Amino acid sequence: MVSNAVVEHSRGVPVSPPWGDVGRNATLGIVSMGSKFLLQWLNTYTTTNLTTLQAAVSHRSQGRGLLTVCNHTSTLDDPVVMSNLMPWSFFASESQHKGNRWSFCAREICFKGKLLGQFFLNGKTLPIERGQGLQQPAMQTAAQLLARGDWVHLFPEGRVGFSGRLQPCKWGVGKLVCDSVLQSGRDPEILPFYHSGMARIMPEHGRIPRVGQTVAVTVGDPIDVSDLTCHCSEGSTEVWKAITERICSKLHELEDAAPPNPNQMRERKLKPEHTDGRVEKQDPVLPEQRL
């Protein structure tokens, strides 16, 4: 396996835990415990086909990366939903298996101070730079992590949506897949899931999580993109877009089968924006940057 040091010094961002293995175990363990208390004790939590995701996390072939994708409806989707996908012991024992997900957060929010940045890095969160596009270090690091066999989670919409429906997917997710394939020579496992109800726990402009709500997670089947990744070496944005379109279409299928999310824009009498179409020519995590 490629070491953290190699990833960090290959135009990437730091991935080693600044507080050591014990600090990373503690960070993930404490955050997941609080998230589980919120979702399973103060609210109601149901799942469909969760064993498929758990098997992909714990029992996929050695060295094969895992890319999970889902909708984004609240600022608490990660860590709250992500912390309820696996048992608590999985988070608290990270140093033993190093299998927890890598995620993203805007630098100006999660890394604006040294201590705060160390906390999020301990929680396996990478700093994304708004406006820096697809070639920025965090995206390159994510591709390297995926290529070496790690679990990376991405919100293909690139931002929280309040319409209750999926927003257009940013085709940078397709580039991430291609970059990983070009480095590892194999496709990562791509697994979609859809969650309903988080917008009721932490609605738009909310500051304190609500209780007494119901959150449902519906996990789909692995997505095969091998007929597309064989063209990744061409470096074509059309290939990235085709991969993104397939991933997003599977998310739409899950959305149609899952309990609906509330339309907060209608409830607040806001004008909907960007609610039509399924693939948009934007960065997967930086909606401000158009290509």
BAFI-228870 format. One record per residue (C-alpha): residue in three letters; z, x, y. Coordinates in steps of 0.5 Angstrom, whole numbers, plus 500, padded with zeros to 3 digits. Each point is the difference from the previous one (the first is absolute). Layout:
% BAFI-228870
ALAZXY;...
***
This chain:
% BAFI-228870
MET500500500;VAL498502507;SER507502503;ASN503497507;ALA499507503;VAL492500499;VAL499493502;GLU504502507;HIS496506501;SER493497499;ARG500497507;GLY505495498;VAL506497502;PRO507502497;VAL502496494;SER506504497;PRO507496502;PRO503503506;TRP507499497;GLY498502493;ASP500496493;VAL507497501;GLY498498507;ARG494497498;ASN503496494;ALA505498505;THR495497505;LEU496497495;GLY506497496;ILE504497506;VAL494497503;SER498497494;MET507497498;GLY500497507;SER493497499;LYS501497493;PHE507497503;LEU496497506;LEU494497495;GLN504498494;TRP507498503;LEU498498507;ASN494497498;THR496498494;TYR495505496;THR495498495;THR494504497;THR494499496;ASN497505495;LEU505506503;THR500503493;THR493502502;LEU502504506;GLN506503497;ALA496503494;ALA495503505;VAL506503503;SER504503494;HIS495500495;ARG493502502;SER496506498;GLN503507502;GLY497503506;ARG496493502;GLY502497507;LEU502493502;LEU498497506;THR503493501;VAL497495506;CYS503494502;ASN500495506;HIS504502507;THR504494503;SER507503502;THR503506503;LEU504500494;ASP495500494;ASP501507499;PRO506502498;VAL502493498;VAL495497496;MET498507497;SER508501498;ASN500494496;LEU494502496;MET504505495;PRO507500498;TRP505504505;SER501505495;PHE493502501;PHE501502507;ALA507503500;SER497505494;GLU494502504;SER501507499;GLN500500493;HIS493496499;LYS497501508;GLY497493499;ASN501496506;ARG495498504;TRP497504506;SER499495506;PHE498501508;CYS504499506;ALA497501508;ARG503506502;GLU502497507;ILE505495496;CYS502504494;PHE500507502;LYS502500508;GLY506504498;LYS502505496;LEU505497496;LEU496493499;GLY494504498;GLN504504495;PHE503493497;PHE493497499;LEU497506497;ASN506500495;GLY498493499;LYS493503498;THR497497506;LEU494504504;PRO499500507;ILE493497503;GLU498502506;ARG497494504;GLY493501503;GLN499506495;GLY495497495;LEU499501493;GLN500508500;GLN507501502;PRO505504496;ALA504494498;MET493497497;GLN498506497;THR507501497;ALA500493497;ALA494502496;GLN503506497;LEU506497498;LEU495494497;ALA496506497;ARG506503497;GLY502494496;ASP505497505;TRP501493502;VAL498498507;HIS500493503;LEU496498506;PHE499493504;PRO492500500;GLU501495506;GLY503506504;ARG505495504;VAL504494500;GLY497494500;PHE502493502;SER495495498;GLY502499493;ARG494503497;LEU497507499;GLN497503506;PRO494504499;CYS501507496;LYS499506503;TRP495505496;GLY504506500;VAL504498494;GLY493501496;LYS500507503;LEU507501498;VAL497498493;CYS494505500;ASP504506503;SER505499494;VAL494500495;LEU497506503;GLN506504500;SER502498493;GLY494498496;ARG503493498;ASP501493503;PRO507498502;GLU502494497;ILE500495505;LEU504494500;PRO501494505;PHE505495501;TYR502494505;HIS506498503;SER502494503;GLY506498504;MET502506504;ALA498497506;ARG505495500;ILE505506499;MET498504505;PRO495496505;GLU496503506;HIS505502505;GLY506500495;ARG506504501;ILE505498494;PRO497498493;ARG501493499;VAL503497493;GLY499494496;GLN492502499;THR496501494;VAL496506499;ALA494500494;VAL497506498;THR493499496;VAL498506496;GLY492501499;ASP496504494;PRO498507501;ILE494501504;ASP494503497;VAL496504506;SER497505495;ASP493498501;LEU501501508;THR504507500;CYS494503496;HIS497500507;CYS506503503;SER497507501;GLU494497504;GLY505500506;SER497493502;THR504495504;GLU497495496;VAL503502494;TRP507499503;LYS498494503;ALA498497493;ILE507503497;THR503496505;GLU497494499;ARG501499493;ILE508502501;CYS500495506;SER496494496;LYS506501494;LEU505499505;HIS497494503;GLU500497492;LEU507502500;GLU501496507;ASP497494497;ALA504500494;ALA507501504;PRO504496504;PRO498500507;ASN503504506;PRO501496506;ASN495500506;GLN505503505;MET494500505;ARG499493500;GLU508498500;ARG500504506;LYS494497503;LEU497507500;LYS492501500;PRO498503493;GLU497507500;HIS496504495;THR501495495;ASP493499497;GLY496505496;ARG503505494;VAL498507502;GLU500503507;LYS498506503;GLN507503502;ASP505505497;PRO504497495;VAL507502503;LEU498500507;PRO497494503;GLU499503507;GLN495505498;ARG493497498;LEU494505497;
***
